[in-house]
Amino acid sequence: MIAIIAALVTQPMRAGAIDTLVITENSSTSLTALLTTPSGTTSLTVTPDPFAAADIWFIALLGISPQSGTFAATRWFEPGAADFINDVILDTLHLPNQLLVRSDMGPEIFIGALANNTADTTSFTLNGNPLSVTFNDLGDVATVPDTGTTFSLFGVSLMGLGFLRRKLC
């Protein structure tokens, strides 16, 4: 009797466990997706949209579904640009078992978008279990130079032109 109770207590509990999907944008042409379940972590296949130059991908994921209905979408604010968003969309009627990921969408006003690298636990399920989805945008962190550096480099180039002008005259 004690052995049976011990075996039941030591079994891993599946009820209440949340699977996690972390989507990371490294650049406008590079996206990764890692799925973590109690059985381990898997790198998912990410396919760029063949008709888009950048910022649109598909992630194949068997067993994914909306928590209700046939459609689910979550939006995250673009880091440093509150009027742009990144979104993850599931449309089981048109793209079953695939997530559509779009980055740098906007400019528009979006209500209800999450902060970058924040988990959404209310939109998706995986094989009937809750799925936590996080979008982490690393792709735009260093793409725009700050104005201080830009103006100082511009000033140095103007000084160089001034010196060259004096030498030539």
N, C-alpha and C positions, 0 to 999 in steps of 0.2 A: 504494500500500500504506500509506504514512504517513497519507494522507487518511482511509482507512477506519479505521485505528486511532484517529486523532484524533476521528473522528465517534463511535466507540464509547465512548471515554473521556469525552467531553463530554455524553453523554446522561444525563438524570437517572436515578438509581437508584431503583426502586420497591421492590425487595426490602429488607425491614428497616425501611421507613418506617412510622411509626405515625401513624395519623389520630388527632385529638384532638377530644373533645366536652367542652365546659365548660358546665355547668349552673349558673346563678346564681339563687338565690332572693333577690329584693329585698324582698319582704314576703309575708305569707300569701296574697296574691292576685296576686302578680307574679313570674313566672319567665321567664328567658330561656335560650336554648340556642344556642351557637355551635359549629359544626362546622368544623374546619380540616383540610384535606387538601392534598396537593401542588398541587392546582389552585386553591386559595384558601380563603377563609373564607366560610361561609354562615350566616345567621341562620335557624334552623329554626322551624317553626310549632309553637307551644305552645298547647294547648287545655285550659282548665280543665275538670275533671270537672263535668258539668251537674247531678249529684246531690249534690255536696259544696259546702259553704259556702266552704271555702278549703283550701289545703294539699295538693290532689291535682290533678295535671295529666297530660296525654298529650303525648308528643313524637313526631311522625311522622318516621320515618327509614328510607327504602327501603334494603334490603341489610343491615340489622343482624341479627346472629344471635349466639347464645351461642357461646363458644369450644368448648363440648361440650354435647351433649344438646339439649333443647328449652326449657330454662329457665335464666335467669341473674339474679342479684340481687347488688347491692353496697349496703352500708350505711355511712353516715358519722355520727359522733357530732354531735349538736346542739351548737353552740358554747355553752359555759357550762352545759350540762345533760347530764351523761354518761349519764343514764338515759332520754334521748330521742334518737331517730335520724331521719335522712333516708335514704330508700332509692330506688334506681332498679332497676326490675324489667322483665325481658323474658320474656314467655311467648309463644313462637312458635305454640303451638296455639290460644290464645284471642285474642291481640292481635298478629298478625303485623305486622312493620314499624312497631311502636309501642313506645315506652318508657312505662312507668307510673312517675311520680315522686310520692312521698309525703313530706311534710315534717312535722316535729314529732310523730312517732309515739312513743308510750310512755305512761306510764313503765314500763319493763321493764329487765332486765339484758341487754345485747347483747354477745356475745363475737365478736370478729373484725371489729368495725366500724372504719373508718378515721377518722383525724382530719379535721376540716373542711378543705376545699380541698386534699385529698391525691388524687393520681391512682391509679385502679385500672386496671391493664394486663392483668389476668388473666381477666376475665369475658366480654368482648364482642369481636366482630369486625365489620368493615364491608366488605362485598364480598370477604370472605375474608382481609382484612388485619387485623392487631391494631388495636383501638380503645382508646385511653386515655380513660377517663371520669373527670371531676372534678366534685364537687359543692361549690359555694361558697355557704354560707348567710350572707347579709348581712341577712336579714329580721328577725332577733331580737337584733341587736347592741344596740339602744338601747330596747327595749320595756319593760324592767323598771328602774325607777329604783333607784339605790343607797340603802341604808338611811340613810346619813349625811345625804343631801339630804332624804329623806323626813322624818326626825325633826326636822331643823332647820326645815323648812317647817311641820310640825305645831306645834313650839314657838312659832314666830312667830304662828301663828293663835291659839294659846291665850293668848299675851300680849295680843293684840288684843282677845280676848273679856274678859280681865281688866280692861283699860282701859275698855272700854265698860260693864262692870258697875259700875265705880266712878263713871263719869259719870252713869249712870242712878239711882244710889242717893242 
